[in-house]
């Protein structure tokens, strides 16, 4: 098995998760993609998708995957923000006790 593509994907994922601006940019594009798929599926492709059941399942499965991914990424971002706030409170308490 070729490990280069897997390690490349892991490096990209780590980079996105560790950098706040990249994480939020990725979150924006994932939500935008999910909203686009939702709107296109409901307004434009409704009749066509209803006649092709396999494509229907794949299409809405992709929309579900994007939605769940955005929820998990938002939850991860929220946890990191809480951790940073907790560390800042500890620093301010520690600095306040020294003075």
Residue, then its C-alpha position, 0 to 999 in steps of 0.5 A: x500500500x502506498x503511504x504517501x497519499x495517506x500521510x499527505x492527507x493527514x498533514x493537511x488535516x493537522x494543518x487545518x485543525x491546528x490553525x484557527x483561521x484555516x479551521x474557520x475558513x474550512x468550516x465556512x466552505x463546508x457549510x456553504x457547500x452543504x447549503x448549496x447542495x441543499x438548495x440545489x437538491x430542493x429547488x433544481x434537482x428534485x424531480x431528477x433525483x426522485x427518478x434515480x433512487x441510487x443517485x438520490x441516496x448518494x446526493x443526500x448522503x453527501x449533503x448529510x456528510x457535509x452537515x455532520x462534518x461542519x457540526x463536528x468541526x464547529x464542536x472542535x472549534x468550540x472546545x479549543x476556544x473554551x480551552x484557550x479561555x481557561x488558560x487565559x483565566x489561569x494566566x490572569x489569576x496567576x499574574x494577579x496573585x504575583x502583583 
